[in-house]
Amino acid sequence: MNYDPNNPLIVQGDRSVLVEVDNPRYAEARDALAPFAELEKSPEHIHTYRLTHLSLWNAAAAGMGADAMLDVLHSYSKFPVPSNLAADIAEVVSRYGRVRLERMPDEGDGSTPALRLVCKDAPLLEELSRQPKVRSFLGDRLDATSFRIDPAFRGVVKQALLTVGYPAEDVAGYTEGAALPIHLRTVARSGLPFHVRDYQREAGDVFYAGGDARGGSGVVVLPCGAGKTIVGIAAMALMQRNTLVLTTGITAVKQWHREILDKTDLTEEQVCEYTGDTKEIGPVTLATYQILTHRNDKTEEFPHFKIFDQRDWGLIIYDEVHLLPAPVFRVTAHIQARRRLGLTATLVREDGREADVFSLIGPKKYDVPWRELETRGWIAEATCAEVRVAMPEPLRMDYAVAEWRDKYRIASENPAKDDMVAALLERYSDSRVIIIGQYLKQLRRLRKRFNLPLIMGQTSTAEREDLYNKFRRGEVRQLILSKVGNFALDLPDANVLIQVSGTFGSRQEEAQRLGRILRPKPGGEVAHFYTLVTRDTREQDFAHHRQLFLTEQGYSYTIADGVELTEQMQAAG
């Protein structure tokens, strides 16, 4: 291909891809590139993607071949694609599945069938068997192309193989688990018609794969508000097995409980909660990550890990899998015979453990761009704005002389943001508004000034539920949330979110917070997402990294001066 000035991509030999934002073909090129590339930087005019090993392997696991990836690059590249890249991509993609985990024939003695690690490339298998990270998990050599694997090592050997650059395709199948008849309703218990949307059904089907050994483990990526809970329930109905659901907190447990009882024929007795408040185990059990990782003494084992052995689970669902605590990875490595479904709005993990999600939960199986669901009306249209606020003069010196680690908090708690919040609350006085932030001192100051209810970590479960229900009914129209509001919060009519502070450059938090306002609104009303940032500070630098998430999902965001925006809103009445 020769030079084509109309194309938006500049593909480089180091596997980076530059994308011209102002190009007319930008949106279609971005959507075609996103399944196998990772966004690294998103300044105003040129975005930088990178073809990482993990992004290529996730695409390969989802069925996208190297030729299809290269077709995308050739179709949208402004210049000829570097000649080395075709061989490079093909080589990396080919590594996925060159090593396989298979189940050995049942020996008839009632024991769990052993596994075998198979690689048709005998020299490669020989090389891998000599890798220190791999060899300690290998059993007896069976022949030139396979080793016996103890079933207890099924997870850790996959981690080890990924580390050395050869991710295994796990086709060893699963323990079926105890049967549990589950039927979806056509009319929910609430009296409303219910049907599984096409993309939710497709996500469940792709995960389950008809019960084939290639299905049964993996991650579904969907925006908050798009019904990830329904995907989980659809998977339960496909499997008809005892299910353990792990999620982020008591609010999420209550939401799953409501949805399961509302949308299926399961009874109250069949759906149990295992939390700090109550510890019951039933055919469907909903547990929190907090209770699983709780222990009285750091020297003891995690006492609640026993829940994994309490019933013959056929399915384990990891809600918000990007937040899965590190200790749970350890136990997950030992339950690889159970089907595992991860649900998330973003595969980005702030601790860098995306590779562990890939090897222990499974590769990405299903993903839909947020803007595609917006176009189809399944999530609300959203505008995103970064509002830059000046630091008050008396605080500038405090900021200047502060230790590096303290600068971010000083900028985040900037009291000048309070006036911007006041202007936005006045502008959206008829809307349902959530104010969300990181620092309690700041949030308590806003509560006092605006006389609004505040929900934080120490707010009792009963009080939280009461306030959430009042918000849903419209009795409370403005609510302040600490970071407890990041996760699994179902407030369907919230349509304005004001973010006053956040966790450094967390892209996953940006995803969760935007998702709080994306449920479709009556009449197609637009949702508004405002991030207040102190100008010329570390907070502005971190805000830029957070906005990578918005760019990944196809959202553009405006940058506004706080004073000018206030004047515009006042002029508009």
Protein Blocks (a to p, Z undefined) as FASTA:
>chain_A
ZZdfkbmbdcdfkopacddfklmklmmmmmmmmmmcccfbdcfklccddddfklmmmmmm
nopafklmmmmmmmmpmbdcdfklmmmmmmmmmmnopaccdddddehlopacddddddfb
lmlmmmmmmpmklmmmpccdfblmbccddfklmmmmmmmmmmnopacddfebpaebjadd
ddddfbdfkopacdddfklmmmmmmmnnnopakgoiacddddehilpmmmmmmmmmmnop
acddddfbfklmmmmmmmmmmmmcbdfklpccddfkbccddfbdcddfklmmgcfbfkbc
cfklmmmmmpccfbdcdehkllocfklmmmmmmmmmpccddddfbfbdfklpmmmmmmmn
opcfbdcdfklmmmnopaccdddddddddddfklmmmmmmpcfklmmmmmmmomklmmmm
mmmmmmmmmbccddddfblklmmmmmmmnopacddfklcfklmmmmmmmmmnopambdcd
dfklmgopacfkbcbdcdfbdehjafklmmmmmmmmmcccehhiacdddddddehifklm
mmmmmmmmmmmnopacddddfklmmmmmmmnZZ
